[in-house]
C-alpha cells in the first residue's frame, strides 16, 4: 500500500498527465486559418528579395516556418492565371483561365471560405490589388469571368464576408455593380473606411468592416510617398483583420494576398518585387507570432503561380537596382507623348531612364522602346502599366537580372506567368499535410480537412 504522500503524488502526476493530454488535444484542433498568398511569388522572387534586402544567406520570415512543401500550379489550359489558380486552391478544382470558382458547365464551386461560414467562423479577405480581383474573388464569389468586378463585389457582401480590405472601390459603385454597394454595406452593419487612419480606429467588437483604399489597385509601396498615398500596408490590414475576426468564438478564416508582387514581377521590377515581398513577409511574421501566442491557428503561406521566371544571376547589379525609388509604371507616367499621340518624345524617354534608373539610353534604344509600346491593331499607345513593363524589362536587362525576355512575355496570354512550382510554408496544427510535392487542387483539401468537425 502506498503512503498517503505517495498517493497524493500519483494523483497529482495523473492530473498533470491528463491536463497535458487535454492541452495537446486542444492545441491540435484548428480553430483559425490564416492563408497568406503571395501572387506570382515563386522561389526566384523570394531569393531575389532575401538577397537584395539582406545577403546571399539571409532568410525571410516565411522561410523559418516548420512545414515546407512544393505546389504544382497548372490550370486546365497549362500555365495558369490567378483566377484558375485561386479556384484550384480555394475549391480543389482545376478550371480554365479566367474562371472564378465556376466550372466550364457554369456550376458554382464551394470554397474553403464558404465551408468556414458553414462552420460558423468569421471570414475575411484582403488584397493589395482590388479586393474584387481574381485571387480574393475565388474564395468569396463564383462567376464565369474574372472581369465581372461589380458582380463579384455584390457576391462578397451577399456571402456575408466579415472583413473586406483592399483596392477596387469602383466595383462597389453603382456604375459597375448596378447598385451602391457601399451604402448597402453600411446598412448591413459594416464599418466603412477609406484610409489607414480610419482603419486604425476600427473597433474590433463590431465584427464587420469594409475598407476600400483605392478605386483600382492599391499603390505600389515604392510609389506611396510620391503619390502622397494614405493607404495602409498589407501588415496594417492583416493586423486589423485578425483583431476583428478573432472576436468570433467559433474562430475565423482569413485570406490575405500580397498581390502586387505579381504586378511588379510582370514589369521585371526587382526593387518593386522586393518591397512588396517584404511587406508580405512582415505580415506573415505578425500572423505566425499571433498564432504562436493564441494557439489553435494554422498559418499557411503559398503563391498561386510564378511570374516571369525570376532569378538572381551572378552578374546582377544589386546596388543600381536598389537605388531605384519608384515603379516602372510611375516612370511611364512621366513620359511625354509626341503630337501624333502614338509615341513618346526621344528626349523624355532618355530623361526618364536617366532620372529614375540612372541609365543612359542611346537615341537608337529610345526609338526601339517606342516601337515596343504601341498596339499592333490600331497603333495606339499601351496603357501606362504596360508601358511600365517595357521600361522594367530594359532596366532589368541592363542590370543583368534573370527574367523572361520582353519578346517572350509578349507571346504569353498571361503576360509572363510560368509553370514553375511554388513553395508552401506552414505553421500550426495539421500543417504536415502541406509537406511534399502537391497539386494546387490538393492544397484546398488540407484546409477543408482542418475545418471538419
Ligand atoms: Zn499575373
Boltz pocket constraint, residues with backbone or C-beta under 6 A from the ligand:
constraints:
  - pocket:
      binder: B
      contacts: [[A, 40], [A, 82], [A, 262], [A, 263], [A, 266], [A, 307], [A, 414], [A, 417]]
      max_distance: 6.0
